[in-house]
Amino acid sequence: MPFIPHTDAEVRDMLQAIGVQSIEDLFDEIPAELRSKPLQAIPEGLSEMEVTQLMTARARQDGTPLSFLGAGAYEHHIPAAVWEITTRGEFYTAYTPYQAEASQGTLQLLYEYQTMMSGLNGLAVSNASLYDGASALAEAVLMAVRANRTSKSRRVLIPRTVHPHYRKTVRTLVGNQGIELEELDYDRVGGHIDPASLPETPEEFAALVIPQPNFFGVLEEVDALTDWAHDRGALVIAAVNPTALALLAPPGQWGATGVDIACGEGQPLGIPLSSGGPYFGFLCCRQEHVRQMPGRIIGRTVDVDGKTGFTLTLQAREQHIRRSKATSNICTNQGLMVTASTIYMALMGAEGLERVAAASHANARSLVQRLSALDGVAPEFDRPTFHEAVMRFDAPLADIERSLTVRNVLGGYSLGADYPELENCLLVCATETKTEGDIASYVDLLGQILTKRRDAKCPVQPKM
Amino acid sequence: MSNVPADLKYTKSHEWVRMEDDGTVTVGITEHAQDLLGDMVFVEVPEVGRTLEAAEACAVVESVKAASDVYSPLAGEVTASNEALADSPETVNQDPFGAGWLMRIKPSDPGELDQLLDAAGYEAHLAAEEH
């Protein structure tokens, strides 16, 4: 059924009233060379039944492997109540309703979300969410360049320890806006940005991005990095894992004065992996930068009768009011994902989230310890980590991964493609969902695969 | 008809300009402009030292109704900004030609002042805009 309310007769009547022959005639002012061509590669539409069958088949391809893969999306336990409540009719919509007179429940939920994210990040303000962690970082970069009143520079320093996909996304979104991104290399022993390696008097820059933990799972020296950038007139953007913040110092407390902006991927807070999305991005900042913040912000106020109510606020930042001078062209948020994560955080509480983080950290340590005991496997970096770590193998990783896949195990994220110097290095992750038994069976399996490889080095090729 | 002081210069985009003894000019928005915009909730003024082109957007006045750019009446360098407006934007409503000033500019070409409207010219512009 087409969701278009007008009948053909009505369309004809309207066209006749304004004196044109067809809908096409309404667009004849647009030169032909500016019109988009029909999309050749897009196949014909499918029925609901066909789509369901196709998507079921695709979902089956994911399988249900025992997974030690993280690298930006994390498998955490999601209490059944989270999606049971999220999918209630009162919350479940395809598009976030913002009308204050009709949507007090949704607005209050978004306000609660903002309050929780502000608390987790130790910063005064949170927006109502963005599309995902990578685009949130791109928005944070644009925001920092606008908000820096000390420096007119449009240079932003972004360490190579930031997720490679995030760096790519940032480049795509800000590359044509006159912003120059400069990558900082990491310390090969620690796997972190060594503050001592940073220049005393660098060329002027607008902002520094600090990941915590970084893409290798390694904890950065956030206090020293924050102060280094602030002392040189730059703003600081934290790109953080929200689960880790239950244990680590919030960005608002880094260094002498705290960061200016914090952002990250919200998926770990109650959103299933779902083959990569939808997820949501979060963005928080200091009060003084709020007018440079992109996205929707919900405020609490009182109505004419003095009763508490919730409404969109600070809308003069947004494109329906500021047009081309808006802080962003994002005028919505990931409402449904945020609903789930707000319920997740409310159910877990500060203590529950801390236990998730602590259990993940303990499991990852146990995994690294056991893997290190295998012949030919060693941790690549010597700095503390959160729930991921880089392990170097003395054999071709592609072969080992193939053997693991056959046994229905996802061993981790192979780093060679993104970091040529980390060929045969695997980024492994363990969250609270991994039992001692899971970890033991992964390590045993790896041990068998590695042993078999060594034994196979005989002069006679094994028959296939 | 709103108040249009005779000793000031004006732009068609509703800024006023007062020549000071030290060779700088003070800039604000007119009583008519603040009346159209309504209650101010936020004013963003330019940084001291910023170089402005004539007609460059250099400040933002945000009211309960709208957010509007303020345009520099002439080219020059910002020598002072009214930072007090950050905490009391309503001053622009209460005293637009006095305490509600936005910035002071050192004109790079004082001759540009002659191209601005005088009070009579601005009043005529307002009358024309009403039609």
Contacts between the chains, C-beta under 8 A, distances in Angstrom:
chain1	res1	chain2	res2	distance
A	149	B	47	5.8
A	291	B	42	6.9
A	291	B	44	7.2
A	316	B	42	7.4
A	316	B	62	4.7
A	316	B	66	7.5
A	316	B	67	3.6
A	321	B	66	6.8
A	321	B	67	5.8
A	322	B	67	5.7
A	325	B	57	7.8
A	325	B	69	7.3
